[in-house]
Amino acid sequence: MKKLLIPLLISFITIALPAQVNKTDVLQDLEKNSKDQNLQTQTATLKSSSRLFGQKDDLTTVIMIIQAKETVNILGSDSTYYKVSYQENEGFIFKRDAVIDAIPVTDTKSVNQQVAVQNNQQDNQNVQQQPAQVDQAARFSYLEKKYGTSMAALLNAGKIWKGMTSEMVRDSWGSPAKVSKTFEGNFVKEEWTYRNTWLYIENDILSDWGPIKK
């Protein structure tokens, strides 16, 4: 019986040791991933109140207004928008409305790594935003000379409203991807198509809009 138990005991130890090693590796990987995720967490503070859009290419999909000085979590970005989460909502805000916060340091062992990540993010942001800032300044100056300060602020923010002229629409949203025009007596009716939105213009005056159904 003893001769039988000894080989069984050796076999059990041989199987258990690799299992323990694998378990330790898994825990180490989970700990590493958790630290990496903490390092990647980034927030931003709003400089002014901003609309939270459900779709960044459709300015009619406003979920809510986020007030100035509120903090949002950054989930992603492109040249114009931040994808953010705020309270229980996810959506897009204009990058010009927010300032990236410094990464909080909670672990002295990872100070150098966090500083490197932050510097890299700031460098990339500066490279992307410097041309945009120049363009925005020139754009606002052009709009201000054409429409006045208050109207220029609205158009520069990409706002549209019923009663604005077709030229103001172009100055706010740019040229449409498609224009369909019909003539009925003294009326010229146009449907302007953007990526996710159609605008209805009658005699050069914006009268209605809505989302494009796909």
N, C-alpha and C positions, 0 to 999 in steps of 0.2 A: 504493500500500500504506500509506504514512504517513497519507494522508487517511482511510483506513479505520480505522487503529489509534487515531487521536486520538479519534473519537466513541465507540469501544468503551471506551477508557480513562476518558473522562468519565462514561460510563454506569456503569461499575464503581464509581467513586468515589462517585457519587450514590447507588447502592444500598447500598454498604458503610457510609457514614456513618450513615444512620438505623438500620441494623442494630446498629452499635456503640453508638449512643445508647440503643436499646432494651435492649441487653445490660447497659449501665450502670444503667439504671432497674431492671431485674430484680434486679441485685446489691444496689442500694440498698434495694429493698423487702425482700429476704431479710434484710439486715442489720438493718433496722428491726424486722421481725417477730421476729427472734432476740432483740433487746433488749427488745421488749415482753414476750416470753415469759419472759425472765429476771426482769423486774419483777414478773410475776404469780406467780412461784414462792413458795409459802408453806409453812412447816412449823409443827409444834406439838410440844410436849414433854408427855408423860403425867405427871400429878400422882400417879396411882395406877395399878395394873395394871388393864387394861381388856380386855373381850372384843371381838374383831373379828368382826362379824356379816356373813354373806354377803348377807342381806336385812334392812334396818332395821326392817321391820314383822313379822319373824319371829324372836323371840329364841332359837329352838332351832337356828338356822343358824350356830352359832359355828364360825369357821374356826380361831382360835387365841387364846391369851391374850398380850397385849402387856404387858411388864413396865413398872413405873414408871420414869421418866426416859428412856425410849426416845423417839426422834424419828420422827415420821411426816410424810408429805407430804399436805397438804390439797388435795383435788380438788374439793370442794364442801361445802355445808352447808345445813341448814335450822334450824328453831327448836330441835331436840333433838339432831340427829346431825351429825357431820362424816363426809363420805365421804373416805377416806384410802387411801394406798398404803403398805405396809410390807413391806420385803424384796421378795418377788415376789407379794404378795397385795394385793388390793383389797377394801375392804369398808367397814363403818360402825362408828364408836365413839360413845359418848355424849359430848356437848360438855363435860359437867361433869367428865370425866376428863382433859381436856387444856387446856393453855394455849398460845395462839398465840405463836410466837416473833417477835422483832423481825426486820424484813427486813434482810439483810446488805447493806451498801453496798460495791460493788466498783468503781464508776465515779464519780469526783468530779463529772463533768459532769451526772450524773443524780440527785444528792443531793436536790435540791428536789423532783423528781418522785417519787422513792421515798418521801420523808417524807410527801408529800401523799397518796400511795396508802395508806401505813400508817395515817395519821391517819384517813382515810376508812373504812378497814376497822375500826379500833378503834371509831369512832363508831357505825358500823352494828352492830357486835357488842354494844356497850353498850346500844343501843336495843332489840335483840332479847333480850338476856340479863337485863336488870334485872328485868322482870316475872317471868321464869322463876325467877330466884334467890329472889325473894320467895315465889313459890308453892312452891318446893322446900323452903325453910326452914319454912314453915307446914305443908307436907305431912309433913316429917320429925318436926316437933314433935307433930303429931297421931298419927302412927304410933308414936312413942316412948312417948307416954302410954298408948297402947292395948296395945302388945305388948312394950315394953322396948327398950333401945338396940340390942342385937345383932340382934334380929328386925326392928326398924324399918330398920336399914341394908340388910338383904337385900331387904325389900319396896320400899324407896325406890329401890333399884338395878334394880327390875323383875325380880327372880328368882322362879322358881317351882320347886316340888319336890313329889314324891309324898308324900301324907300331910297337906298343908296344907288348911285349911278353905276352903270356897267364899268365905267372907267375906274371907279373906286373899288369895285370888286376885283378888277385886275391888279390894282395896286395893293390889295390886301392878300389875295390868294394866288395871284399870278394868272397866266393864261390857261384856259380850260383845255382838257385833252380833246374835247369834241364840242362842236357847236351845231345845233339843229335849228334852222330858222324857217318860220312860216309867215305869210302875209295875209291879213284879214281886214280888208277895207283900209282904214287909216292906222291899223295896229300892226306893229312888227313884233312877233312873239319869238323868243329864243329860249332854247333849253341848253344850258352849259353843263357839260359832264366833266366832273373831276374824278379822282380815283374811286371814292366811295360815296360821293354826294352829287346830286343834280341841283342846279339852280334854275329858276324860272324867271326870265327877264322880259318885260313888256315895255316897248318903246324906251329902251335903255334904262329902265328902272327895275331893280330887284323886287319881286313881289312874293316869292315863295321858294322853298328848298326842301329837300328831304334825302334820306339815305337811298342808295342804289340797292335794289333787291337782287340777290344773287341766287 
